[in-house]
Structures are given as structure tokens and as C-alpha cells.
Amino acid sequence: MIPAHDSRQTRQRSPTTRVKTTVQQHEISNQRMPLAVYREVAAHLRQVAGVEAVLLPQTSQVFDYQQSQVGGLQFQYTDAADAATRQRVAQILQYYGDRYGAWIMR
């Protein structure tokens, strides 16, 4: 066993360059949208370069069949996102909004 202070175990860390990234995060919800459709929307958004999406948990303490099982959808644009990316996201959200009702910004 080699002691922790042995020079063979010591590694010099090279300075790292941190890249500043700007993230624009958005949270939306649709109380009428079923869980499966929320998953579909998130998967659809993840296919767009420069966009990350996750589902938010339901925070209601009371189960209601009329409410969505998901609390909402969180998506964010990375630095790789451009105007075409934002337009594509708007089209995707409009498509699902037309079928399940308007999105609510949180």
C-alpha cells in the first residue's frame, strides 16, 4: 500500500478554463395534458439542438383525475441556440397547445 503523501500518488492539476454559458430557463404547464403527451413534448424538444428539457413533478397534495400527473415542463436554451432553434421550439409548443389547450408560463 502506498501512503497518500507518496510523490507517486500526487498529481498536478492543470488550470482549467471555464466557459461561461448563458442559459435561458423556462417553465410551462398545461393542466389538461396527459403524462404520455408531456413525455412526448419533452422528447420532441430534446431533439432540437441547443435545447434541454425535463418534466417537473406534480406538487398537488390531492390526486385529481382531471389534473395532469405532471407539474410542468422545464426547458432551457443553451448558447448553441439560435433564432431558428427558438422558432422550432415555438412551433412544437404551438402544435401541442393547439391540441391540449394553452400553455401556462410559470
Buried (B, 14 or more C-beta within 10 A) or exposed (E): EEEEEEEEEEEEEEEEEEEEEEEEEBBBBBBEBEEEBBEEBBEBBEEBEBBBBEBBEBEEEEEEEEEBBBBBBBBBBBEEBEEEBBEBBEEBBEEBBEEBEEBEEE
